Amino acid sequence: MAWTGKTGDQPSQRGFMKGRSCLTNLISFYDKVNHLVDEGNAVDVVYLDFSKAFDTISHRIILEKLAARGLDSHMLHDVKSCLDSQAQGVVVNPIGGWSQVVFPRALY
């Protein structure tokens, strides 16, 4: 895993690209699943909720393990910023808003 600083590295990327969004991602996924089913293929979908994972493990351990797995310093910085309760938001055609993302600091 490495952060390149470029958008559009992957043809399947949906976010932060002109004409693509969460909705086009959902449509693309739905279309692919329907296509596979129409061809007689079995399709399994797994939804994972990691929201509670950060309530049970030290953030320091998360960062150490990511570094040990080779995550570069740019990505580690981004993950650390997220874990340090940074705000994030999206603004589209001057409409949007900010939401605070909070992870428990007591685990640090």
N, C-alpha and C positions, 0 to 999 in steps of 0.2 A: 504494500500500500504506500502510495506516495502522492502528495499534493503537488500539482503542477502549476496551480494558480491560473489555469485557463478554464473557461467555461466551454462546454461542448466537446470535451474530450471523448465522450462516449456517444455513439449515435442514438442510444436509447435514453439519453438524459432528457428530462422533462423540465425541471426547474431552472429558472433564470435563463431561459432561451426564448427568443421571440416566437410567438405562435404556439408555444407549448406551456402546459400548466398541469396542476394536479388533475384537472378534469380530463385533459388529453391523455394523461397517464392512465387514468381509470378506463377511458374508452379503449385505449390500446390494449390494456390488460384484458378487458371484457371481450374484445374482438379476437384476441389470441386464444383465449379459453374456448370461445364458441367455435373457432376454426378447428382446434384440436378435437373437440367433442364431435363435430360434424364428420371428421375423418375417422371416428371410432376409437380415438385414443382415450385412455383414462386420465383424468386430471385431478390432482390433489392440490388444495390450497391450504396453507398454514398461516395463520395470523398470530404474530407474537406481540406481547405487550411487555416491554421492558421498563415500564414506568416504576415498578416497585424494585427493580434490581438495584437502583442507586440508593435505596433506603437500607440495604443490608450489607454493603461492602464499602470499605474505606476508599475514598477517591484517590488517595496516594497509591494504593495498591493497583487501582485501575490504570493510573498513569504509568506506573512502573511496568506493568504487564504489557501495555501497549508499546512502550519504548523497547522492551525486551523482544517484542515481536517485529521490531523494525519500523514502527511508525515514525515518520520523519518529524523534525522539530516544529515545522509549520503546523502539521496536523495535531501534534501534541499540544501546542499552544492553543489551538482552536478548541480542543476537547477540554483543556484546563479552564479556558474562559467560560465554557458552557457550565462546567462543574462549579465554577466560582460565582454562580448566580447572575450571569450577565442577562441583559434584556435582549430580546430579539423581536423582529416584526417584519411585516411585508407591507409595502405601499404600492398599489397598482392604480394607475391613472388617477392621481391624487387622492384615491380612496384607500383607506387601510388603517392599520393601527399597530400598536405595540403591545406585547404581552410579556410579563416578567416570567422567566423560567427559573424556578427555584429548586435547588437540590440541597438537602440538609448539610449544613456546614459542620455539624457536630461529628460527622464521620471522618473528617480530615485528620 
